[in-house]
Amino acid sequence: MNRSGKLALVLSSFAVCATAAIVHRGMEIRRTAPKPADLYEVVWRQIRAFRKADYSQAYQQVSATFQEHFNIEEFADIARTDYPDLTRVERVEFGSLNFVAAHAIIQVYFILPEGEVVPCLYSLVHEEDVWKIETVRVLKRWPATRRLGGMRS
C-alpha cells in the first residue's frame, strides 16, 4: 500500500473513533437525564410521609451522605422543629430544575392555607440507581400577597 493509502486509512480510523465517541456520549447523556416527574415524585414521597408523621418513610428518601450525618431520631426532630409547615401545606408547585452530573436542584414552593409561600431549594443526588434528597434549603417566606410567576388555567 502506498503512503497516501496508509494516510487515508489512518485518518478514516480516527474519524470512525471520533464519531463513535460523540455518538456514545450523546446516548449516555440521554440515558442519564431523568424525567422531571421522577424527581418530583421523590419530593412528593417525602411530603406525604411528613404529613402522616411517618419519619422512617421520609428518611428513606434522603441520601446516604445525609444518613451518615443524622440518624432517624435526629432527622425526625429536625423535621418536627425546623419544618413544621410541611405538614400543613395546601399546595406544592415545582419551579426550575437544573442538572449537574449526578445532581439535580429543584425549586419547590409550598403554599400554606393562609396563602403564604415557603420557597425551598431541593438538592437531589443520583445514587444506587435512584434519586435521593441530599439537602433542603428553606428560603425566606413570601407573604400571601406575593404571587408565583407563570401561567395558570
C-alpha positions in Angstrom: 0.0 0.0 0.0 1.4 3.4 -0.9 1.9 6.3 1.5 -1.4 8.2 0.6 -3.4 5.0 1.1 -1.9 4.4 4.5 -2.6 8.0 5.5 -6.2 7.7 4.3 -6.7 4.5 6.3 -5.3 6.1 9.5 -7.4 9.2 9.1 -10.5 7.1 8.4 -9.9 5.1 11.6 -9.6 8.4 13.6 -12.8 9.7 12.1 -14.7 6.5 12.9 -13.4 6.6 16.5 -14.3 10.2 17.0 -17.8 9.7 15.6 -18.3 6.7 17.9 -17.2 8.7 20.9 -19.5 11.6 20.1 -22.5 9.2 19.5 -21.7 7.3 22.7 -21.6 10.5 24.8 -24.9 11.7 23.3 -26.5 8.3 24.2 -25.1 8.5 27.7 -26.4 12.0 28.3 -29.9 11.0 27.1 -29.9 7.8 29.2 -28.8 9.6 32.4 -31.1 12.6 32.1 -34.1 11.8 34.3 -37.6 12.7 33.7 -38.6 15.7 35.9 -41.6 13.7 37.1 -39.3 11.1 38.6 -37.5 13.8 40.6 -40.8 15.4 41.7 -42.0 12.0 42.9 -39.1 11.8 45.3 -40.1 15.1 46.9 -43.8 14.1 46.9 -43.0 10.8 48.7 -41.2 12.7 51.5 -44.0 15.3 51.8 -46.7 12.5 52.0 -44.6 10.8 54.7 -44.2 14.0 56.7 -48.0 14.6 56.5 -48.5 11.2 58.0 -45.7 11.7 60.6 -44.1 8.6 59.0 -40.5 9.8 59.6 -39.0 6.4 58.7 -40.6 6.6 55.2 -39.4 10.2 54.9 -35.9 9.2 56.0 -35.8 6.6 53.2 -35.9 9.5 50.7 -32.7 11.1 51.9 -29.2 10.4 50.6 -26.6 8.1 52.2 -24.5 11.2 52.9 -27.3 12.7 54.9 -27.9 9.5 56.7 -24.2 9.4 57.7 -24.6 12.7 59.5 -28.1 12.2 61.0 -29.8 9.2 62.4 -33.6 8.7 62.1 -34.3 10.2 65.5 -32.3 13.4 64.7 -34.0 13.6 61.3 -37.5 13.3 62.9 -36.6 16.0 65.4 -35.3 18.3 62.7 -38.5 17.7 60.6 -40.8 18.5 63.6 -38.9 21.6 64.8 -37.4 23.1 61.7 -40.1 22.2 59.1 -43.5 22.1 60.8 -45.2 23.9 57.9 -44.6 20.8 55.7 -47.4 19.0 57.4 -50.0 21.7 56.7 -49.1 22.6 53.1 -52.2 23.2 51.0 -50.4 23.1 47.6 -47.0 22.4 46.2 -45.6 23.8 43.0 -42.4 23.0 41.3 -40.2 25.6 39.7 -37.0 25.4 37.7 -34.9 22.2 37.5 -31.2 22.1 36.9 -28.8 19.2 36.4 -25.1 18.9 37.1 -23.8 15.4 36.5 -25.5 13.2 39.1 -27.1 16.1 41.0 -30.3 18.0 40.4 -31.6 21.2 42.0 -35.3 21.8 42.1 -37.2 24.9 43.2 -40.2 23.8 45.3 -42.9 26.2 46.5 -45.0 25.2 49.5 -48.2 27.2 49.6 -49.8 27.4 53.0 -53.5 27.7 53.7 -53.1 31.4 54.5 -51.6 32.0 51.1 -48.0 32.4 52.3 -45.4 30.7 50.1 -42.4 28.9 51.6 -39.8 28.6 48.7 -37.2 25.8 49.0 -34.3 24.5 47.1 -34.1 20.7 47.0 -30.8 19.2 46.1 -31.1 15.6 44.9 -28.3 13.1 44.1 -28.4 10.0 41.9 -27.1 7.1 44.0 -27.6 3.3 43.5 -29.9 3.9 40.5 -32.3 6.1 42.5 -32.7 9.8 43.2 -32.4 10.8 46.9 -32.7 14.1 48.6 -29.3 15.4 49.7 -30.3 18.8 51.2 -33.2 21.1 51.5 -32.7 24.8 51.9 -35.7 26.8 53.1 -35.7 30.4 51.8 -37.4 33.4 53.2 -41.1 33.0 53.4 -43.2 35.1 51.0 -46.3 37.0 52.2 -49.7 35.9 51.0 -49.9 38.9 48.6 -46.8 37.8 46.6 -47.7 35.6 43.6 -45.7 32.9 41.8 -44.8 33.6 38.2 -46.1 31.6 35.3 -49.4 30.9 33.8 -52.4 29.1 35.3 -55.5 28.0 33.7 
